């Protein structure tokens, strides 16, 4: 019996030891993600999308710190894809930027990601291939602390949806369309300026060559929380504290967070803990994550955690509790003219922002207070409030300082750092272990959420040794902010870019590369791979405006990219008396704001019955019979008046001034043209849809006409 008793004791010890070993051992957590083309219908229209495991958004992946992630991505599409693990510290070849760090996942193939989980917190994953993120390829990535799993916890993954093909959105943005502003009721025409008492504001705005004020470039039909307009968790009761992991997985939308049950307590940002700070609201930048805690005030009610798009065009809700719904007061419509007035004060006629230095930084000036003054002055989170619970000081060694000026041109939708796109810049070489300081100055009219792959950085915010750690920093217009990080990874290329999808694709970023990095087995031909990366911001975009009216067809076709543009204009009459004019140019934009373009080109024109006279420069006027090769320049003057000065191969000089798209009302536009040959045109169009308008114009050579104008 005593021997049996000892055996039982030995077995018990072995079982306990085995249990403890299992509990403390790192485990491999495997997920299989099946990526497929699909269709969705959110608005009554069937549209193409991408699903993972049959759902939008993709499944939430859960891990515990110390695990090893093994993720098998099965691409069932005929085109390639990729997955980037946003905010995750991992080996460079697992980072998921195709052709830069990781092989693209070709159609009908499987790729396996495998990396250790070295952290905890709220993160997400998304495609880094073209515009796939916009149509559904994103999901939450949650890492729990070892030996800790909160009971009351929710994920709130926010996103935006457009029925329009994202490639059409991107092309339209490069054509300076104001159709999205029309859809939002935010066109800010001269007529609306007059009615609101802001006519002078509008004049100054266009004098400084700024288009209508907006806080979001794109009109979205729907916004989602976890793929739905709203969700409810009914099991919470009075006094329960709920940790909500908020992820902004949108392509270009910022969200305001408010709670009908009281204040919000922020406890983490971008996966890193912060000392709890209580606020009435916070804005979540594109790609940022925040962990917040809220309390259920009473039984018999459901409390709304509302996420409102920054342009106030939509709201989604997570309801906590069961019973009568306690709504949060909706955020009101933005006063765009007040925002425009503020921007006028920040911008010079030369197109530069007035840098306010470190006194205006870290989101401490809430632009929305100017555009919509909330009467009760809610306490709003800004970065200066964030404090790490642990010291975040970097190794005691010198810093290398880099200065980046965030620059852009809204008219042509070019976004750069120091006036260069990714493809126009060399990689930034860094050494393992060195300290890097980045000083960012936003000299554009837009916010930019700047994201660094594979590293956390300190946000220098007045908290000293306890500066918060983040991997995304949203920098507002005219701000200057400072980031610091230690080059703590071993090797490889790491992307630093604006996370607004359409800004990133236009080239707003840089690549950090570790010196003496070993060859990346995922990228067997790094030079070829880099050319693929660079191709993103070198693409050309096609646009056209074709008028078909009773007196003539007037139109233009443009093919342009970041620096180069090919333009062809025409005026085609119905007979020889009215004749034809064709003008083509190929040019390059030279200055940072892209107001100046030099070009070469040719023109062909003929009109029967024309008569010879003199132009402004005393030369015999050849406007009715000319075939010529030209060199010249175009310059955008205040009020968007384009001056075109050229000389042809015979020495003939022409100066022309032109303004298109003068916004008289939300949909009514005027245009005018006059040149040194004595030609002039005035016209108007009334916008019916994004692609179609009623139009009429008078041409000094072709007379009056009316009809339709097609815009692409």
C-alpha positions in Angstrom: 0.0 0.0 0.0 2.9 2.3 0.9 4.4 1.7 -2.6 1.1 2.4 -4.3 0.8 5.6 -2.2 4.3 6.7 -3.3 3.4 6.0 -7.0 0.3 8.1 -6.6 2.4 10.9 -5.2 5.0 10.6 -8.0 2.2 10.6 -10.7 0.7 13.7 -9.0 4.0 15.5 -9.1 4.6 14.5 -12.7 1.1 15.7 -13.6 1.6 19.0 -11.8 5.0 19.5 -13.5 3.6 18.7 -16.9 0.7 21.1 -16.3 3.1 23.9 -15.2 5.3 23.2 -18.2 2.4 23.4 -20.6 1.2 26.6 -18.9 4.6 28.3 -19.2 5.7 26.9 -22.6 5.4 29.1 -25.6 2.8 27.7 -27.9 2.4 28.0 -31.6 -1.0 29.5 -32.6 -2.0 28.7 -36.1 -4.6 30.5 -38.3 -5.6 29.7 -41.8 -6.8 32.7 -43.8 -8.6 32.1 -47.1 -8.6 35.2 -49.3 -11.3 35.3 -51.9 -12.9 37.7 -54.3 -16.5 38.3 -53.3 -19.5 40.7 -53.9 -21.3 42.7 -51.3 -24.5 44.9 -51.3 -24.6 47.5 -48.6 -26.6 50.2 -50.4 -28.8 48.3 -52.9 -25.9 48.1 -55.4 -23.8 44.9 -55.8 -20.1 45.7 -55.6 -16.8 43.8 -55.7 -14.9 43.2 -52.5 -12.3 40.9 -50.9 -13.2 38.5 -48.0 -11.1 36.5 -45.6 -12.7 33.2 -44.5 -15.9 34.5 -46.2 -16.3 37.7 -44.1 -15.7 41.4 -44.1 -13.8 42.5 -42.1 -11.4 39.6 -41.7 -11.5 37.4 -38.6 -10.1 38.8 -35.4 -6.8 37.0 -34.5 -6.1 36.4 -30.8 -2.7 35.6 -29.3 -0.9 35.7 -26.0 2.4 37.4 -25.4 5.1 34.7 -25.8 3.2 32.7 -28.5 4.5 32.0 -31.9 2.2 33.1 -34.7 1.8 30.8 -37.6 -0.5 32.2 -40.2 -1.2 30.4 -43.5 -2.6 32.8 -46.1 -4.3 31.0 -48.9 -4.9 33.3 -51.9 -7.8 31.9 -53.9 -7.9 35.0 -56.2 -6.3 35.2 -59.6 -4.4 38.4 -58.6 -1.7 38.8 -56.0 -2.2 40.1 -52.4 -0.3 40.7 -49.2 -0.8 41.0 -45.5 1.0 43.5 -43.3 0.9 43.0 -39.5 0.4 46.6 -38.4 2.4 47.6 -35.3 3.8 44.1 -34.7 7.5 43.7 -33.9 8.7 40.9 -36.1 11.5 39.8 -38.4 11.8 42.1 -41.4 10.9 39.4 -44.0 7.6 38.8 -42.2 6.5 42.4 -42.3 4.3 41.9 -45.4 5.2 44.8 -47.7 5.2 43.1 -51.1 8.5 43.4 -53.1 10.1 45.3 -50.2 10.2 43.0 -47.2 8.0 40.0 -48.2 7.2 38.1 -51.4 3.8 39.0 -52.8 1.2 36.2 -52.4 0.6 35.2 -56.0 -2.8 34.2 -57.2 -3.8 30.6 -56.3 -0.9 30.2 -53.9 -0.3 29.9 -50.1 2.1 31.9 -48.1 3.1 31.1 -44.5 3.9 33.9 -42.0 5.7 32.7 -38.8 7.0 35.1 -36.1 7.3 35.3 -32.3 4.8 37.4 -30.4 7.1 39.9 -28.4 4.5 42.3 -27.1 0.8 42.7 -26.1 -1.9 45.1 -27.1 -4.4 46.1 -29.8 -3.2 45.9 -33.4 -4.6 45.0 -36.8 -3.6 43.6 -40.2 -4.3 44.6 -43.7 -3.3 44.3 -47.3 -0.4 46.4 -48.5 -1.2 45.7 -52.2 -2.5 48.6 -54.2 -6.0 49.6 -52.9 -7.2 46.2 -51.5 -7.5 47.6 -48.0 -10.4 49.8 -49.2 -12.5 46.9 -50.3 -12.3 44.6 -47.2 -8.9 43.2 -46.6 -8.3 44.2 -43.0 -8.9 42.6 -39.6 -8.1 43.0 -35.8 -5.0 41.4 -34.3 -5.3 41.2 -30.5 -2.4 40.2 -28.2 -3.2 39.5 -24.5 -0.7 39.9 -21.7 0.7 36.7 -20.3 -1.4 35.3 -17.4 -4.0 38.1 -17.9 -7.2 38.0 -19.9 -9.7 40.7 -19.2 -13.3 39.5 -18.7 -15.2 42.5 -20.1 -13.5 43.3 -23.4 -14.8 44.3 -26.8 -13.2 45.0 -30.2 -14.4 48.0 -32.1 -12.9 47.9 -35.6 -14.0 51.0 -37.6 -13.9 51.2 -41.4 -15.3 53.1 -44.4 -17.0 51.9 -47.5 -17.5 53.4 -51.0 -19.6 51.9 -53.7 -17.2 53.4 -56.2 -14.2 51.4 -57.4 -11.2 52.6 -55.4 -9.1 52.9 -58.5 -11.7 55.4 -59.8 -11.6 57.2 -56.5 -7.8 57.5 -56.8 -8.0 58.7 -60.4 -10.7 61.3 -59.6 -8.6 62.7 -56.7 -5.8 63.3 -59.1 -8.2 65.3 -61.3 -9.2 67.6 -58.4 -12.8 66.6 -58.6 -15.2 68.4 -56.2 -17.9 65.8 -56.7 -17.2 64.4 -53.3 -17.7 67.8 -51.8 -21.0 68.2 -53.6 -22.2 64.8 -52.3 -21.3 65.9 -48.7 -22.9 69.4 -49.1 -19.4 70.9 -48.6 -18.7 72.5 -52.0 -18.3 76.1 -50.5 -19.1 78.1 -53.6 -19.1 81.9 -53.9 -22.9 81.8 -53.6 -22.8 79.9 -50.4 -20.1 82.2 -49.1 -22.3 85.2 -49.9 -25.3 83.7 -48.1 -23.3 82.9 -45.0 -21.5 86.2 -44.8 -18.2 84.6 -45.9 -17.8 86.0 -49.4 -14.6 87.7 -48.5 -13.3 84.5 -46.9 -13.9 82.7 -50.2 -12.1 85.4 -52.2 -9.1 85.2 -49.9 -9.2 81.4 -50.1 -8.9 81.3 -53.9 -6.5 84.3 -53.9 -4.1 82.0 -51.9 -4.8 79.2 -54.4 -6.6 76.9 -52.0 -9.7 74.9 -53.0 -12.7 74.3 -50.8 -12.0 73.3 -47.2 -12.5 69.7 -46.3 -11.5 67.2 -43.6 -11.8 64.1 -45.7 -11.0 63.6 -49.4 -13.6 61.0 -50.2 -17.4 60.6 -50.0 -18.3 57.3 -48.3 -21.7 55.7 -48.5 -21.2 53.7 -45.3 -19.2 53.4 -42.2 -18.9 50.2 -40.2 -18.1 48.9 -36.7 -16.9 45.3 -37.1 -18.6 45.2 -40.5 -22.0 46.5 -39.3 -23.7 49.8 -38.9 -24.2 49.0 -35.2 -23.6 46.2 -32.7 -24.9 45.5 -29.2 -23.5 43.7 -26.2 -26.5 43.1 -23.9 -24.9 41.2 -21.0 -23.3 44.1 -19.2 -24.8 45.4 -16.0 -24.5 48.4 -13.7 -21.0 49.1 -12.5 -19.3 46.9 -15.1 -16.1 48.3 -16.6 -15.6 47.4 -20.2 -12.3 47.7 -22.0 -12.9 48.6 -25.7 -10.2 48.0 -28.2 -10.7 50.6 -30.9 -9.0 50.2 -34.2 -9.4 52.7 -37.1 -9.1 50.3 -40.0 -10.4 52.9 -42.5 -8.7 53.9 -45.7 -9.0 57.7 -45.1 -11.6 58.5 -42.4 -10.9 59.9 -38.9 -13.5 59.0 -36.2 -14.6 60.9 -33.1 -15.4 58.7 -30.1 -18.0 59.7 -27.6 -20.0 57.7 -25.0 -23.5 58.4 -23.7 -22.7 56.7 -20.4 -20.1 59.3 -19.3 -16.4 59.9 -19.9 -13.9 57.7 -21.6 -10.7 56.6 -19.9 -7.8 56.0 -22.3 -5.5 53.3 -21.1 -3.5 52.4 -24.2 -2.5 53.8 -27.6 -1.2 51.9 -30.6 -0.9 48.8 -28.3 1.3 50.5 -25.7 -0.1 51.1 -22.2 -0.5 54.7 -21.0 -1.4 56.0 -17.6 -5.2 56.3 -17.5 -6.5 59.7 -18.7 -10.2 60.6 -18.7 -11.7 62.7 -21.5 -15.1 63.5 -23.0 -14.0 62.5 -26.5 -11.1 61.6 -28.7 -10.4 61.4 -32.4 -8.9 58.2 -33.7 -6.6 58.8 -36.7 -6.4 56.6 -39.7 -4.7 53.3 -38.6 -4.4 54.3 -34.9 -5.6 52.1 -32.1 -6.8 53.1 -28.6 -7.8 51.0 -25.6 -10.5 52.8 -23.6 -12.4 51.9 -20.5 -16.1 52.8 -20.0 -18.5 52.1 -17.1 -22.1 51.0 -17.4 -24.0 53.6 -15.2 -27.2 51.7 -14.6 -29.3 48.6 -15.4 -32.2 48.7 -17.8 -30.4 50.7 -20.4 -28.0 50.4 -23.3 -25.3 53.0 -23.6 -24.0 54.2 -27.0 -20.3 54.3 -27.8 -20.5 56.3 -30.9 -17.9 56.7 -33.7 -18.6 59.7 -35.9 -16.7 60.4 -39.1 -14.7 63.6 -38.9 -16.7 65.1 -41.8 -19.9 64.3 -39.8 -21.3 62.4 -42.7 -22.0 59.1 -40.8 -22.0 57.5 -37.4 -21.7 53.9 -36.2 -22.4 52.6 -32.7 -21.5 49.9 -30.2 -24.3 49.6 -27.6 -23.3 48.3 -24.2 -26.0 47.0 -21.9 -29.7 45.9 -22.3 -32.8 48.1 -22.2 -33.7 51.6 -23.3 -31.1 53.0 -25.7 -29.3 56.0 -24.3 -28.3 58.0 -27.3 -25.3 60.2 -27.5 -26.1 63.7 -28.9 -25.0 63.5 -32.6 -22.2 65.8 -33.6 -23.5 68.7 -35.7 -22.5 69.8 -39.2 -19.1 71.4 -39.7 -18.9 75.1 -40.5 -16.5 74.8 -43.4 -16.2 78.5 -44.0 -14.9 79.0 -40.4 -12.3 76.3 -41.2 -11.5 78.1 -44.5 -11.1 81.4 -42.6 -8.7 79.7 -40.2 -6.7 78.1 -43.1 -6.5 81.5 -44.8 -4.7 82.8 -41.8 -2.2 79.9 -41.9 -1.4 80.0 -45.6 0.8 82.4 -47.5 0.0 83.5 -51.1 3.1 81.5 -52.1 1.3 78.3 -51.0 3.2 77.7 -47.7 1.8 77.0 -44.3 2.9 79.4 -41.5 4.8 77.1 -39.2 3.8 77.7 -35.6 6.7 75.6 -34.3 6.5 73.5 -31.2 3.9 75.8 -29.6 1.4 74.3 -32.0 1.9 70.6 -31.8 0.5 67.2 -30.6 -3.1 67.9 -31.7 -3.4 70.5 -28.9 -5.4 72.9 -31.2 -8.7 71.2 -32.0 -9.6 72.3 -35.6 -13.1 71.0 -35.1 -13.7 73.6 -32.3 -13.3 76.3 -34.9 -15.5 74.5 -37.5 -18.1 73.4 -35.0 -18.0 75.0 -31.6 -19.4 72.6 -29.1 -21.2 74.6 -26.5 -20.1 72.6 -23.4 -16.4 72.7 -24.3 -15.8 68.9 -24.1 -12.4 67.7 -22.8 -10.6 66.3 -25.8 -7.7 64.0 -25.8 -4.4 65.2 -27.3 -1.0 63.6 -27.4 0.4 65.8 -24.7 -1.9 64.0 -22.2 -0.4 60.6 -22.9 2.2 59.3 -20.4 3.8 55.9 -20.3 3.6 54.1 -17.0 7.2 53.0 -17.5 10.3 55.0 -18.5 10.8 55.0 -22.2 14.3 56.6 -22.4 16.5 55.4 -25.2 20.1 54.2 -24.8 22.5 57.0 -23.7 24.1 57.8 -27.1 24.0 60.6 -29.6 21.0 61.2 -31.9 20.9 61.5 -35.6 18.2 64.1 -36.5 16.1 63.9 -39.7 13.8 66.8 -40.7 10.8 65.9 -42.8 8.5 68.6 -44.2 5.1 67.1 -45.1 4.2 68.7 -48.4 1.4 68.3 -50.9 -0.7 69.7 -53.8 -4.5 69.2 -53.4 -5.2 70.2 -56.9 -3.1 67.4 -58.5 -3.2 65.2 -55.4 0.6 64.9 -54.9 1.8 64.1 -51.4 5.4 64.2 -50.5 8.1 64.4 -47.8 10.5 67.3 -48.5 8.9 67.6 -51.9 9.9 64.1 -52.9 7.9 60.9 -53.3 9.2 57.5 -52.2 10.4 56.8 -55.8 12.2 60.1 -56.0 14.2 59.5 -52.7 17.0 57.3 -51.8 16.6 54.9 -48.9 17.6 56.3 -45.5 20.5 54.3 -44.2 20.5 53.6 -40.5 22.9 51.7 -38.2 21.7 49.0 -35.8 21.6 50.5 -32.3 21.7 54.2 -33.2 19.2 56.7 -32.0 17.1 58.5 -34.6 15.2 61.7 -34.0 12.6 62.8 -36.6 11.2 66.3 -36.7 8.0 66.5 -38.7 6.5 69.8 -40.0 3.2 69.7 -41.7 3.2 72.2 -44.5 0.0 71.0 -46.1 -3.7 71.5 -45.5 -4.4 67.9 -44.5 -3.8 65.8 -41.5 -1.3 63.0 -42.0 -1.1 59.8 -39.8 2.5 58.8 -40.1 3.2 55.2 -39.4 6.6 53.5 -38.9 6.8 49.8 -39.6 8.5 47.4 -37.2 9.4 49.9 -34.5 7.8 51.9 -31.7 8.8 55.6 -31.3 8.7 58.0 -28.4 6.4 61.0 -28.9 8.2 64.0 -27.4 5.3 65.6 -25.6 6.5 67.1 -22.4 6.3 63.9 -20.3 10.1 63.6 -20.0 11.3 60.0 -19.4 7.7 58.8 -19.6 7.0 60.0 -23.2 4.4 57.6 -24.7 5.3 54.9 -27.2 3.4 54.8 -30.5 3.8 53.6 -34.0 1.4 56.1 -35.6 1.5 59.9 -35.1 -1.3 62.0 -36.6 0.1 65.4 -37.4 -2.3 68.3 -38.1 -1.8 71.2 -40.5 0.9 73.7 -39.4 2.1 71.4 -36.6 5.7 70.5 -35.8 6.2 67.2 -33.8 9.2 65.2 -32.8 9.6 61.4 -32.7 12.5 59.4 -31.4 13.3 55.7 -31.8 16.2 53.4 -31.4 17.2 51.3 -34.4 16.7 48.1 -32.4 15.9 45.7 -35.2 18.6 43.6 -36.7 18.3 44.2 -40.5 16.1 45.0 -43.4 14.0 47.7 -45.0 11.2 49.4 -43.0 8.5 51.6 -44.4 7.6 55.0 -42.9 4.5 56.5 -44.6 1.3 58.4 -44.3 -1.5 55.8 -43.6 -4.2 57.6 -45.5 -4.3 55.0 -48.3 -4.5 57.5 -51.2 -1.7 59.6 -49.8 0.6 56.6 -49.4 -0.1 55.5 -52.9 0.8 58.9 -54.2 4.2 58.6 -52.6 4.1 60.2 -49.1 6.8 58.1 -47.4 10.3 56.9 -47.0 12.2 53.7 -46.6 14.6 53.1 -43.7 17.2 50.5 -44.4 19.7 48.9 -42.0 23.3 49.0 -43.1 25.0 45.6 -43.8 21.6 43.8 -44.0 21.9 40.2 -45.2 20.1 39.2 -48.4 16.3 38.8 -47.9 15.3 35.3 -49.1 11.8 36.6 -49.8 13.1 39.1 -52.3 15.6 37.3 -54.6 16.0 40.3 -56.9 15.9 43.4 -54.6 16.5 45.9 -57.5 13.6 44.6 -59.4 11.5 44.5 -56.3 12.3 48.1 -55.5 11.3 49.1 -59.0 7.9 47.6 -58.3 7.6 49.6 -55.0 8.6 52.8 -56.8 6.0 52.1 -59.6 3.2 52.9 -57.2 3.8 56.7 -57.1 5.0 56.9 -60.8 1.7 55.8 -62.3 -0.1 58.1 -64.8 -3.8 59.0 -64.4 -6.1 59.7 -67.3 -8.7 62.4 -67.2 -10.9 64.1 -69.8 -13.6 66.7 -70.3 -15.6 66.5 -73.6 -18.2 69.1 -74.5 -20.7 68.3 -77.3 -22.6 71.5 -78.0 -24.4 73.0 -81.0 -21.6 75.4 -82.0 -18.6 73.1 -81.4 -17.0 70.3 -79.4 -14.6 71.8 -76.8 -12.6 69.4 -74.7 -9.3 68.2 -73.2 -7.6 65.0 -72.4 -4.9 64.8 -69.7 -2.5 62.0 -68.8 -0.3 62.9 -65.8 1.6 61.7 -62.9 3.5 63.3 -60.0 5.8 65.5 -62.2 4.9 65.0 -65.8 1.7 65.8 -67.8 0.5 65.4 -71.4 -2.4 67.6 -72.3 -4.4 68.0 -75.5 -7.1 70.6 -76.0 -9.4 71.0 -79.0 -12.2 73.2 -80.4 -13.9 71.5 -83.3 -16.5 73.4 -85.3 -19.2 71.8 -87.4 -18.0 73.3 -90.6 -14.9 74.8 -92.3 -16.0 78.4 -91.5 -15.8 77.6 -87.8 -12.8 75.4 -88.3 -10.8 73.5 -85.8 -8.0 74.1 -83.2 -5.9 71.3 -81.6 -3.2 72.0 -79.1 -1.0 69.4 -77.4 1.7 69.8 -74.8 4.0 67.6 -72.8 5.5 69.2 -69.7 7.0 68.9 -66.3 6.1 70.6 -63.1 9.1 72.3 -61.5 8.3 73.9 -58.2 7.2 72.4 -54.9 3.6 73.6 -55.1 3.4 72.6 -58.8 2.2 76.1 -59.9 4.8 76.2 -62.7 5.1 73.8 -65.7 7.4 74.0 -68.7 6.4 72.3 -71.8 7.0 71.5 -75.5 4.2 70.8 -77.9 2.5 71.6 -81.1 -0.7 73.1 -82.5 -2.8 72.8 -85.6 -5.6 75.2 -86.5 -7.5 76.3 -89.5 -10.6 78.4 -90.1 -11.9 79.3 -93.6 -12.4 83.0 -94.2 -10.0 84.2 -91.5 -8.4 87.6 -91.9 -4.9 88.8 -91.0 -4.5 91.3 -88.2 -2.0 91.9 -85.4 -1.7 90.3 -82.0 -0.8 92.1 -78.7 2.9 91.9 -79.6 2.5 93.5 -83.1 3.0 90.2 -84.9 0.8 89.1 -87.8 -2.0 87.1 -86.2 -2.0 83.4 -87.4 -4.8 82.2 -85.2 -6.9 81.1 -88.3 -4.1 79.1 -90.0 -1.3 77.8 -88.0 0.8 74.7 -87.7 3.6 75.1 -85.2 6.0 73.6 -82.7 5.9 75.4 -79.3 7.9 75.8 -76.2 6.4 77.6 -73.2 5.4 77.6 -69.6 2.1 77.5 -67.6 1.9 79.2 -64.2 -1.1 79.1 -61.8 -1.8 82.6 -60.6 -3.9 83.5 -57.6 -7.6 82.7 -58.0 -6.4 79.6 -60.0 -6.0 81.7 -63.2 -3.6 79.8 -65.5 -1.2 81.9 -67.5 0.2 80.2 -70.6 3.1 81.9 -72.4 4.6 80.3 -75.4 6.7 80.9 -78.5 6.6 78.8 -81.6 9.4 77.8 -84.0 8.7 80.9 -86.2 9.1 83.2 -83.2 5.4 83.9 -82.8 4.4 84.7 -79.2 1.1 84.0 -77.5 0.0 84.8 -73.9 -3.3 83.3 -72.6 -5.1 83.5 -69.3 -7.8 81.0 -68.4 -9.8 79.9 -65.4 -12.0 76.8 -65.3 -14.5 75.7 -62.8 -15.4 78.9 -60.9 -17.9 77.7 -58.3 -20.9 80.1 -58.3 -23.3 77.7 -56.6 -22.9 74.1 -55.4 -23.4 72.8 -58.9 -23.0 75.8 -61.2 -19.6 76.5 -62.6 -18.3 79.3 -64.9 -15.2 79.5 -67.1 -13.4 82.1 -69.1 -10.4 82.5 -71.5 -8.7 85.4 -73.2 -5.4 85.5 -75.2 -3.1 87.8 -77.1 -4.6 86.7 -80.4 -7.8 88.4 -79.3 -9.7 85.1 -78.8 -12.0 84.8 -75.9 -14.5 82.2 -74.4 -17.0 82.3 -71.6 -19.0 79.3 -70.5 -21.1 77.7 -67.8 -22.0 74.2 -66.8 -24.5 72.7 -64.3 -23.2 69.5 -62.8 -25.8 66.7 -62.9 -23.6 63.7 -61.9 -19.9 63.0 -61.4 -19.6 62.4 -65.2 -22.3 64.6 -66.8 -23.2 68.3 -66.9 -25.5 70.6 -68.9 -23.3 73.2 -70.5 -23.2 76.3 -72.7 -20.5 78.6 -74.0 -19.7 81.5 -76.3 -16.5 81.4 -78.4 -15.3 84.4 -80.3 -14.7 82.3 -83.3 -17.5 79.7 -83.0 -20.4 81.7 -81.4 -23.0 80.5 -78.9 -23.8 76.9 -78.3 -25.3 74.5 -75.7 -25.4 70.9 -75.0 -23.7 68.4 -72.6 -20.3 68.0 -71.1 -18.9 64.6 -70.2 -16.2 64.5 -67.5 -14.0 61.5 -66.8 
